[in-house]
């Protein structure tokens, strides 16, 4: 079973006795463009939007967000 967890906060509180794989989704897709012709293009668009509007992060979009979507 795959458990899709809404962010790191939920992941840290997720009961360890519930078995299955976890995907931590760190992208809410509520602001900015989500129009793209491929997933690869979407990741670039989202990275540019978030970096421009919220500043660069210590760990980047391609290191922290994208891999969770690509797990499964």
PDB file of N, CA, C and O in Angstrom:
ATOM      1  N   UNK A   1       0.846  -1.177   0.000  1.00  0.00           N
ATOM      2  CA  UNK A   1       0.000   0.000   0.000  1.00  0.00           C
ATOM      3  C   UNK A   1       0.887   1.233   0.000  1.00  0.00           C
ATOM      4  O   UNK A   1       1.925   1.280   0.659  1.00  0.00           O
ATOM      5  N   UNK A   2       0.450   2.225  -0.753  1.00  0.00           N
ATOM      6  CA  UNK A   2       1.161   3.497  -0.824  1.00  0.00           C
ATOM      7  C   UNK A   2       0.385   4.547  -0.042  1.00  0.00           C
ATOM      8  O   UNK A   2      -0.805   4.753  -0.280  1.00  0.00           O
ATOM      9  N   UNK A   3       1.055   5.203   0.881  1.00  0.00           N
ATOM     10  CA  UNK A   3       0.461   6.290   1.653  1.00  0.00           C
ATOM     11  C   UNK A   3       1.027   7.604   1.119  1.00  0.00           C
ATOM     12  O   UNK A   3       2.232   7.841   1.190  1.00  0.00           O
ATOM     13  N   UNK A   4       0.159   8.447   0.588  1.00  0.00           N
ATOM     14  CA  UNK A   4       0.576   9.751   0.075  1.00  0.00           C
ATOM     15  C   UNK A   4       0.368  10.750   1.202  1.00  0.00           C
ATOM     16  O   UNK A   4      -0.762  11.024   1.604  1.00  0.00           O
ATOM     17  N   UNK A   5       1.477  11.291   1.706  1.00  0.00           N
ATOM     18  CA  UNK A   5       1.439  12.160   2.878  1.00  0.00           C
ATOM     19  C   UNK A   5       1.592  13.618   2.460  1.00  0.00           C
ATOM     20  O   UNK A   5       2.446  13.961   1.643  1.00  0.00           O
ATOM     21  N   UNK A   6       0.763  14.449   3.029  1.00  0.00           N
ATOM     22  CA  UNK A   6       0.702  15.866   2.696  1.00  0.00           C
ATOM     23  C   UNK A   6       1.757  16.640   3.482  1.00  0.00           C
ATOM     24  O   UNK A   6       1.439  17.316   4.461  1.00  0.00           O
ATOM     25  N   UNK A   7       3.004  16.538   3.052  1.00  0.00           N
ATOM     26  CA  UNK A   7       4.084  17.318   3.646  1.00  0.00           C
ATOM     27  C   UNK A   7       4.839  16.607   4.754  1.00  0.00           C
ATOM     28  O   UNK A   7       4.451  15.542   5.232  1.00  0.00           O
ATOM     29  N   UNK A   8       5.940  17.249   5.140  1.00  0.00           N
ATOM     30  CA  UNK A   8       6.835  16.686   6.155  1.00  0.00           C
ATOM     31  C   UNK A   8       6.211  16.631   7.536  1.00  0.00           C
ATOM     32  O   UNK A   8       6.532  15.747   8.331  1.00  0.00           O
ATOM     33  N   UNK A   9       5.317  17.573   7.829  1.00  0.00           N
ATOM     34  CA  UNK A   9       4.681  17.584   9.148  1.00  0.00           C
ATOM     35  C   UNK A   9       3.880  16.309   9.366  1.00  0.00           C
ATOM     36  O   UNK A   9       3.994  15.668  10.411  1.00  0.00           O
ATOM     37  N   UNK A  10       3.077  15.945   8.388  1.00  0.00           N
ATOM     38  CA  UNK A  10       2.309  14.710   8.502  1.00  0.00           C
ATOM     39  C   UNK A  10       3.234  13.496   8.509  1.00  0.00           C
ATOM     40  O   UNK A  10       3.004  12.545   9.256  1.00  0.00           O
ATOM     41  N   UNK A  11       4.263  13.523   7.694  1.00  0.00           N
ATOM     42  CA  UNK A  11       5.199  12.401   7.633  1.00  0.00           C
ATOM     43  C   UNK A  11       5.844  12.145   8.989  1.00  0.00           C
ATOM     44  O   UNK A  11       6.045  10.994   9.378  1.00  0.00           O
ATOM     45  N   UNK A  12       6.167  13.212   9.703  1.00  0.00           N
ATOM     46  CA  UNK A  12       6.814  13.041  11.015  1.00  0.00           C
ATOM     47  C   UNK A  12       5.853  12.498  12.064  1.00  0.00           C
ATOM     48  O   UNK A  12       6.287  11.955  13.080  1.00  0.00           O
ATOM     49  N   UNK A  13       4.546  12.640  11.826  1.00  0.00           N
ATOM     50  CA  UNK A  13       3.542  12.167  12.790  1.00  0.00           C
ATOM     51  C   UNK A  13       2.866  10.873  12.348  1.00  0.00           C
ATOM     52  O   UNK A  13       2.026  10.332  13.067  1.00  0.00           O
ATOM     53  N   UNK A  14       3.230  10.378  11.169  1.00  0.00           N
ATOM     54  CA  UNK A  14       2.580   9.188  10.637  1.00  0.00           C
ATOM     55  C   UNK A  14       2.927   7.986  11.505  1.00  0.00           C
ATOM     56  O   UNK A  14       4.106   7.730  11.753  1.00  0.00           O
ATOM     57  N   UNK A  15       1.938   7.251  11.966  1.00  0.00           N
ATOM     58  CA  UNK A  15       2.183   6.130  12.874  1.00  0.00           C
ATOM     59  C   UNK A  15       3.072   5.053  12.243  1.00  0.00           C
ATOM     60  O   UNK A  15       2.787   4.578  11.144  1.00  0.00           O
ATOM     61  N   UNK A  16       4.137   4.673  12.929  1.00  0.00           N
ATOM     62  CA  UNK A  16       5.059   3.677  12.369  1.00  0.00           C
ATOM     63  C   UNK A  16       4.440   2.279  12.257  1.00  0.00           C
ATOM     64  O   UNK A  16       4.956   1.432  11.527  1.00  0.00           O
ATOM     65  N   UNK A  17       3.357   2.037  12.962  1.00  0.00           N
ATOM     66  CA  UNK A  17       2.738   0.712  12.894  1.00  0.00           C
ATOM     67  C   UNK A  17       1.802   0.556  11.693  1.00  0.00           C
ATOM     68  O   UNK A  17       1.246  -0.522  11.483  1.00  0.00           O
ATOM     69  N   UNK A  18       1.626   1.608  10.914  1.00  0.00           N
ATOM     70  CA  UNK A  18       0.856   1.511   9.674  1.00  0.00           C
ATOM     71  C   UNK A  18       1.848   1.168   8.571  1.00  0.00           C
ATOM     72  O   UNK A  18       2.693   1.984   8.203  1.00  0.00           O
ATOM     73  N   UNK A  19       1.737  -0.026   8.060  1.00  0.00           N
ATOM     74  CA  UNK A  19       2.712  -0.527   7.094  1.00  0.00           C
ATOM     75  C   UNK A  19       2.405  -0.051   5.680  1.00  0.00           C
ATOM     76  O   UNK A  19       1.259   0.232   5.332  1.00  0.00           O
ATOM     77  N   UNK A  20       3.447   0.028   4.886  1.00  0.00           N
ATOM     78  CA  UNK A  20       3.324   0.418   3.496  1.00  0.00           C
ATOM     79  C   UNK A  20       4.396   1.424   3.126  1.00  0.00           C
ATOM     80  O   UNK A  20       5.180   1.861   3.969  1.00  0.00           O
ATOM     81  N   UNK A  21       4.417   1.779   1.867  1.00  0.00           N
ATOM     82  CA  UNK A  21       5.375   2.755   1.371  1.00  0.00           C
ATOM     83  C   UNK A  21       4.805   4.158   1.545  1.00  0.00           C
ATOM     84  O   UNK A  21       3.591   4.358   1.586  1.00  0.00           O
ATOM     85  N   UNK A  22       5.720   5.125   1.647  1.00  0.00           N
ATOM     86  CA  UNK A  22       5.291   6.510   1.834  1.00  0.00           C
ATOM     87  C   UNK A  22       5.859   7.405   0.746  1.00  0.00           C
ATOM     88  O   UNK A  22       7.015   7.264   0.345  1.00  0.00           O
ATOM     89  N   UNK A  23       5.033   8.323   0.277  1.00  0.00           N
ATOM     90  CA  UNK A  23       5.470   9.394  -0.620  1.00  0.00           C
ATOM     91  C   UNK A  23       5.069  10.703   0.058  1.00  0.00           C
ATOM     92  O   UNK A  23       3.891  10.942   0.322  1.00  0.00           O
ATOM     93  N   UNK A  24       6.055  11.540   0.334  1.00  0.00           N
ATOM     94  CA  UNK A  24       5.802  12.821   0.985  1.00  0.00           C
ATOM     95  C   UNK A  24       5.682  13.892  -0.090  1.00  0.00           C
ATOM     96  O   UNK A  24       6.667  14.243  -0.741  1.00  0.00           O
ATOM     97  N   UNK A  25       4.476  14.405  -0.271  1.00  0.00           N
ATOM     98  CA  UNK A  25       4.230  15.403  -1.312  1.00  0.00           C
ATOM     99  C   UNK A  25       4.468  16.794  -0.719  1.00  0.00           C
ATOM    100  O   UNK A  25       3.772  17.224   0.201  1.00  0.00           O
ATOM    101  N   UNK A  26       5.457  17.475  -1.266  1.00  0.00           N
ATOM    102  CA  UNK A  26       5.841  18.805  -0.781  1.00  0.00           C
ATOM    103  C   UNK A  26       5.457  19.881  -1.785  1.00  0.00           C
ATOM    104  O   UNK A  26       6.085  20.938  -1.843  1.00  0.00           O
ATOM    105  N   UNK A  27       4.444  19.614  -2.560  1.00  0.00           N
ATOM    106  CA  UNK A  27       4.014  20.535  -3.613  1.00  0.00           C
ATOM    107  C   UNK A  27       2.496  20.569  -3.613  1.00  0.00           C
ATOM    108  O   UNK A  27       1.848  19.540  -3.803  1.00  0.00           O
ATOM    109  N   UNK A  28       1.921  21.754  -3.399  1.00  0.00           N
ATOM    110  CA  UNK A  28       0.456  21.841  -3.325  1.00  0.00           C
ATOM    111  C   UNK A  28      -0.174  22.296  -4.640  1.00  0.00           C
ATOM    112  O   UNK A  28      -1.382  22.139  -4.822  1.00  0.00           O
ATOM    113  N   UNK A  29       0.603  22.851  -5.549  1.00  0.00           N
ATOM    114  CA  UNK A  29       0.127  23.261  -6.876  1.00  0.00           C
ATOM    115  C   UNK A  29      -1.027  24.259  -6.820  1.00  0.00           C
ATOM    116  O   UNK A  29      -1.869  24.278  -7.718  1.00  0.00           O
ATOM    117  N   UNK A  30      -1.076  25.079  -5.786  1.00  0.00           N
ATOM    118  CA  UNK A  30      -2.162  26.049  -5.632  1.00  0.00           C
ATOM    119  C   UNK A  30      -1.881  27.397  -6.270  1.00  0.00           C
ATOM    120  O   UNK A  30      -2.808  28.088  -6.692  1.00  0.00           O
ATOM    121  N   UNK A  31      -0.625  27.775  -6.345  1.00  0.00           N
ATOM    122  CA  UNK A  31      -0.251  29.071  -6.907  1.00  0.00           C
ATOM    123  C   UNK A  31       0.714  28.857  -8.059  1.00  0.00           C
ATOM    124  O   UNK A  31       1.476  27.891  -8.082  1.00  0.00           O
ATOM    125  N   UNK A  32       0.669  29.764  -9.003  1.00  0.00           N
ATOM    126  CA  UNK A  32       1.590  29.683 -10.123  1.00  0.00           C
ATOM    127  C   UNK A  32       1.086  28.738 -11.200  1.00  0.00           C
ATOM    128  O   UNK A  32       0.089  28.037 -11.028  1.00  0.00           O
ATOM    129  N   UNK A  33       1.793  28.741 -12.299  1.00  0.00           N
ATOM    130  CA  UNK A  33       1.388  27.946 -13.450  1.00  0.00           C
ATOM    131  C   UNK A  33       1.598  26.454 -13.212  1.00  0.00           C
ATOM    132  O   UNK A  33       2.572  26.030 -12.591  1.00  0.00           O
ATOM    133  N   UNK A  34       0.659  25.685 -13.722  1.00  0.00           N
ATOM    134  CA  UNK A  34       0.785  24.225 -13.711  1.00  0.00           C
ATOM    135  C   UNK A  34       0.574  23.672 -15.125  1.00  0.00           C
ATOM    136  O   UNK A  34       0.413  22.466 -15.314  1.00  0.00           O
ATOM    137  N   UNK A  35       0.579  24.567 -16.104  1.00  0.00           N
ATOM    138  CA  UNK A  35       0.390  24.143 -17.500  1.00  0.00           C
ATOM    139  C   UNK A  35       1.726  23.745 -18.098  1.00  0.00           C
ATOM    140  O   UNK A  35       2.656  24.547 -18.183  1.00  0.00           O
ATOM    141  N   UNK A  36       1.799  22.475 -18.513  1.00  0.00           N
ATOM    142  CA  UNK A  36       3.017  21.961 -19.114  1.00  0.00           C
ATOM    143  C   UNK A  36       2.658  20.813 -20.048  1.00  0.00           C
ATOM    144  O   UNK A  36       1.582  20.224 -19.949  1.00  0.00           O
ATOM    145  N   UNK A  37       3.580  20.506 -20.958  1.00  0.00           N
ATOM    146  CA  UNK A  37       3.354  19.424 -21.909  1.00  0.00           C
ATOM    147  C   UNK A  37       3.953  18.102 -21.432  1.00  0.00           C
ATOM    148  O   UNK A  37       3.720  17.058 -22.042  1.00  0.00           O
ATOM    149  N   UNK A  38       4.712  18.145 -20.360  1.00  0.00           N
ATOM    150  CA  UNK A  38       5.319  16.933 -19.808  1.00  0.00           C
ATOM    151  C   UNK A  38       5.600  17.166 -18.326  1.00  0.00           C
ATOM    152  O   UNK A  38       5.591  18.301 -17.850  1.00  0.00           O
ATOM    153  N   UNK A  39       5.845  16.088 -17.615  1.00  0.00           N
ATOM    154  CA  UNK A  39       6.208  16.244 -16.206  1.00  0.00           C
ATOM    155  C   UNK A  39       7.528  16.989 -16.060  1.00  0.00           C
ATOM    156  O   UNK A  39       7.680  17.816 -15.161  1.00  0.00           O
ATOM    157  N   UNK A  40       8.479  16.700 -16.938  1.00  0.00           N
ATOM    158  CA  UNK A  40       9.774  17.367 -16.866  1.00  0.00           C
ATOM    159  C   UNK A  40       9.618  18.883 -17.013  1.00  0.00           C
ATOM    160  O   UNK A  40      10.264  19.652 -16.302  1.00  0.00           O
ATOM    161  N   UNK A  41       8.758  19.301 -17.937  1.00  0.00           N
ATOM    162  CA  UNK A  41       8.498  20.731 -18.119  1.00  0.00           C
ATOM    163  C   UNK A  41       7.792  21.309 -16.896  1.00  0.00           C
ATOM    164  O   UNK A  41       8.087  22.431 -16.483  1.00  0.00           O
ATOM    165  N   UNK A  42       6.869  20.557 -16.318  1.00  0.00           N
ATOM    166  CA  UNK A  42       6.166  21.018 -15.113  1.00  0.00           C
ATOM    167  C   UNK A  42       7.145  21.264 -13.975  1.00  0.00           C
ATOM    168  O   UNK A  42       7.034  22.267 -13.270  1.00  0.00           O
ATOM    169  N   UNK A  43       8.102  20.359 -13.785  1.00  0.00           N
ATOM    170  CA  UNK A  43       9.071  20.537 -12.690  1.00  0.00           C
ATOM    171  C   UNK A  43       9.878  21.818 -12.886  1.00  0.00           C
ATOM    172  O   UNK A  43      10.136  22.538 -11.921  1.00  0.00           O
ATOM    173  N   UNK A  44      10.274  22.106 -14.107  1.00  0.00           N
ATOM    174  CA  UNK A  44      11.042  23.326 -14.387  1.00  0.00           C
ATOM    175  C   UNK A  44      10.190  24.561 -14.119  1.00  0.00           C
ATOM    176  O   UNK A  44      10.657  25.515 -13.496  1.00  0.00           O
ATOM    177  N   UNK A  45       8.946  24.548 -14.585  1.00  0.00           N
ATOM    178  CA  UNK A  45       8.031  25.676 -14.378  1.00  0.00           C
ATOM    179  C   UNK A  45       7.805  25.918 -12.888  1.00  0.00           C
ATOM    180  O   UNK A  45       7.856  27.058 -12.426  1.00  0.00           O
ATOM    181  N   UNK A  46       7.556  24.855 -12.143  1.00  0.00           N
ATOM    182  CA  UNK A  46       7.296  24.993 -10.705  1.00  0.00           C
ATOM    183  C   UNK A  46       8.539  25.464  -9.958  1.00  0.00           C
ATOM    184  O   UNK A  46       8.439  26.313  -9.071  1.00  0.00           O
ATOM    185  N   UNK A  47       9.700  24.930 -10.301  1.00  0.00           N
ATOM    186  CA  UNK A  47      10.948  25.353  -9.668  1.00  0.00           C
ATOM    187  C   UNK A  47      11.191  26.834  -9.902  1.00  0.00           C
ATOM    188  O   UNK A  47      11.534  27.561  -8.970  1.00  0.00           O
ATOM    189  N   UNK A  48      11.019  27.287 -11.132  1.00  0.00           N
ATOM    190  CA  UNK A  48      11.227  28.704 -11.452  1.00  0.00           C
ATOM    191  C   UNK A  48      10.232  29.586 -10.702  1.00  0.00           C
ATOM    192  O   UNK A  48      10.609  30.627 -10.165  1.00  0.00           O
ATOM    193  N   UNK A  49       8.968  29.177 -10.663  1.00  0.00           N
ATOM    194  CA  UNK A  49       7.951  29.967  -9.974  1.00  0.00           C
ATOM    195  C   UNK A  49       8.267  30.081  -8.474  1.00  0.00           C
ATOM    196  O   UNK A  49       8.258  31.179  -7.918  1.00  0.00           O
ATOM    197  N   UNK A  50       8.539  28.969  -7.840  1.00  0.00           N
ATOM    198  CA  UNK A  50       8.784  28.985  -6.401  1.00  0.00           C
ATOM    199  C   UNK A  50      10.055  29.725  -6.046  1.00  0.00           C
ATOM    200  O   UNK A  50      10.092  30.447  -5.049  1.00  0.00           O
ATOM    201  N   UNK A  51      11.102  29.559  -6.845  1.00  0.00           N
ATOM    202  CA  UNK A  51      12.360  30.270  -6.582  1.00  0.00           C
ATOM    203  C   UNK A  51      12.179  31.770  -6.754  1.00  0.00           C
ATOM    204  O   UNK A  51      12.675  32.553  -5.944  1.00  0.00           O
ATOM    205  N   UNK A  52      11.475  32.175  -7.800  1.00  0.00           N
ATOM    206  CA  UNK A  52      11.252  33.598  -8.070  1.00  0.00           C
ATOM    207  C   UNK A  52      10.390  34.244  -6.997  1.00  0.00           C
ATOM    208  O   UNK A  52      10.669  35.367  -6.576  1.00  0.00           O
ATOM    209  N   UNK A  53       9.362  33.562  -6.555  1.00  0.00           N
ATOM    210  CA  UNK A  53       8.396  34.165  -5.642  1.00  0.00           C
ATOM    211  C   UNK A  53       8.664  33.916  -4.161  1.00  0.00           C
ATOM    212  O   UNK A  53       8.179  34.662  -3.310  1.00  0.00           O
ATOM    213  N   UNK A  54       9.417  32.893  -3.854  1.00  0.00           N
ATOM    214  CA  UNK A  54       9.651  32.570  -2.445  1.00  0.00           C
ATOM    215  C   UNK A  54      11.123  32.438  -2.097  1.00  0.00           C
ATOM    216  O   UNK A  54      11.455  32.104  -0.959  1.00  0.00           O
ATOM    217  N   UNK A  55      12.014  32.692  -3.051  1.00  0.00           N
ATOM    218  CA  UNK A  55      13.449  32.637  -2.800  1.00  0.00           C
ATOM    219  C   UNK A  55      13.993  31.224  -2.907  1.00  0.00           C
ATOM    220  O   UNK A  55      13.247  30.245  -2.898  1.00  0.00           O
ATOM    221  N   UNK A  56      15.300  31.146  -3.007  1.00  0.00           N
ATOM    222  CA  UNK A  56      15.933  29.836  -3.116  1.00  0.00           C
ATOM    223  C   UNK A  56      15.906  29.143  -1.754  1.00  0.00           C
ATOM    224  O   UNK A  56      15.889  29.784  -0.704  1.00  0.00           O
ATOM    225  N   UNK A  57      15.902  27.852  -1.811  1.00  0.00           N
ATOM    226  CA  UNK A  57      15.849  27.046  -0.601  1.00  0.00           C
ATOM    227  C   UNK A  57      17.191  26.337  -0.412  1.00  0.00           C
ATOM    228  O   UNK A  57      17.947  26.158  -1.366  1.00  0.00           O
ATOM    229  N   UNK A  58      17.474  25.937   0.822  1.00  0.00           N
ATOM    230  CA  UNK A  58      18.715  25.211   1.091  1.00  0.00           C
ATOM    231  C   UNK A  58      18.768  23.912   0.284  1.00  0.00           C
ATOM    232  O   UNK A  58      19.792  23.565  -0.304  1.00  0.00           O
ATOM    233  N   UNK A  59      17.644  23.213   0.273  1.00  0.00           N
ATOM    234  CA  UNK A  59      17.523  22.014  -0.556  1.00  0.00           C
ATOM    235  C   UNK A  59      16.555  22.347  -1.673  1.00  0.00           C
ATOM    236  O   UNK A  59      15.435  22.786  -1.415  1.00  0.00           O
ATOM    237  N   UNK A  60      16.972  22.143  -2.907  1.00  0.00           N
ATOM    238  CA  UNK A  60      16.194  22.579  -4.050  1.00  0.00           C
ATOM    239  C   UNK A  60      15.016  21.692  -4.394  1.00  0.00           C
ATOM    240  O   UNK A  60      14.858  20.585  -3.880  1.00  0.00           O
ATOM    241  N   UNK A  61      14.204  22.218  -5.276  1.00  0.00           N
ATOM    242  CA  UNK A  61      12.984  21.560  -5.747  1.00  0.00           C
ATOM    243  C   UNK A  61      13.285  20.194  -6.349  1.00  0.00           C
ATOM    244  O   UNK A  61      12.584  19.215  -6.092  1.00  0.00           O
ATOM    245  N   UNK A  62      14.348  20.149  -7.159  1.00  0.00           N
ATOM    246  CA  UNK A  62      14.691  18.899  -7.843  1.00  0.00           C
ATOM    247  C   UNK A  62      15.301  17.870  -6.893  1.00  0.00           C
ATOM    248  O   UNK A  62      15.352  16.687  -7.229  1.00  0.00           O
ATOM    249  N   UNK A  63      15.751  18.279  -5.750  1.00  0.00           N
ATOM    250  CA  UNK A  63      16.307  17.345  -4.770  1.00  0.00           C
ATOM    251  C   UNK A  63      15.272  16.883  -3.750  1.00  0.00           C
ATOM    252  O   UNK A  63      15.362  15.769  -3.234  1.00  0.00           O
ATOM    253  N   UNK A  64      14.296  17.732  -3.460  1.00  0.00           N
ATOM    254  CA  UNK A  64      13.365  17.426  -2.380  1.00  0.00           C
ATOM    255  C   UNK A  64      11.946  17.107  -2.853  1.00  0.00           C
ATOM    256  O   UNK A  64      11.283  16.256  -2.260  1.00  0.00           O
ATOM    257  N   UNK A  65      11.478  17.760  -3.888  1.00  0.00           N
ATOM    258  CA  UNK A  65      10.084  17.596  -4.315  1.00  0.00           C
ATOM    259  C   UNK A  65       9.936  16.539  -5.412  1.00  0.00           C
ATOM    260  O   UNK A  65       9.155  15.598  -5.271  1.00  0.00           O
ATOM    261  N   UNK A  66      10.671  16.696  -6.478  1.00  0.00           N
ATOM    262  CA  UNK A  66      10.525  15.830  -7.650  1.00  0.00           C
ATOM    263  C   UNK A  66      10.726  14.344  -7.322  1.00  0.00           C
ATOM    264  O   UNK A  66       9.932  13.520  -7.775  1.00  0.00           O
ATOM    265  N   UNK A  67      11.753  13.973  -6.554  1.00  0.00           N
ATOM    266  CA  UNK A  67      11.976  12.544  -6.303  1.00  0.00           C
ATOM    267  C   UNK A  67      10.780  11.823  -5.661  1.00  0.00           C
ATOM    268  O   UNK A  67      10.580  10.631  -5.898  1.00  0.00           O
ATOM    269  N   UNK A  68      10.000  12.525  -4.863  1.00  0.00           N
ATOM    270  CA  UNK A  68       8.838  11.881  -4.239  1.00  0.00           C
ATOM    271  C   UNK A  68       7.783  11.522  -5.280  1.00  0.00           C
ATOM    272  O   UNK A  68       7.095  10.511  -5.145  1.00  0.00           O
ATOM    273  N   UNK A  69       7.655  12.341  -6.312  1.00  0.00           N
ATOM    274  CA  UNK A  69       6.713  12.031  -7.388  1.00  0.00           C
ATOM    275  C   UNK A  69       7.236  10.913  -8.282  1.00  0.00           C
ATOM    276  O   UNK A  69       6.455  10.151  -8.850  1.00  0.00           O
ATOM    277  N   UNK A  70       8.534  10.818  -8.403  1.00  0.00           N
ATOM    278  CA  UNK A  70       9.128   9.839  -9.305  1.00  0.00           C
ATOM    279  C   UNK A  70       9.350   8.475  -8.658  1.00  0.00           C
ATOM    280  O   UNK A  70       9.757   7.534  -9.338  1.00  0.00           O
ATOM    281  N   UNK A  71       9.093   8.354  -7.376  1.00  0.00           N
ATOM    282  CA  UNK A  71       9.262   7.079  -6.679  1.00  0.00           C
ATOM    283  C   UNK A  71       8.396   5.979  -7.260  1.00  0.00           C
ATOM    284  O   UNK A  71       8.834   4.835  -7.387  1.00  0.00           O
ATOM    285  N   UNK A  72       7.175   6.322  -7.608  1.00  0.00           N
ATOM    286  CA  UNK A  72       6.188   5.283  -7.941  1.00  0.00           C
ATOM    287  C   UNK A  72       5.576   5.517  -9.279  1.00  0.00           C
ATOM    288  O   UNK A  72       4.727   4.739  -9.713  1.00  0.00           O
TER     289      UNK A  72
END
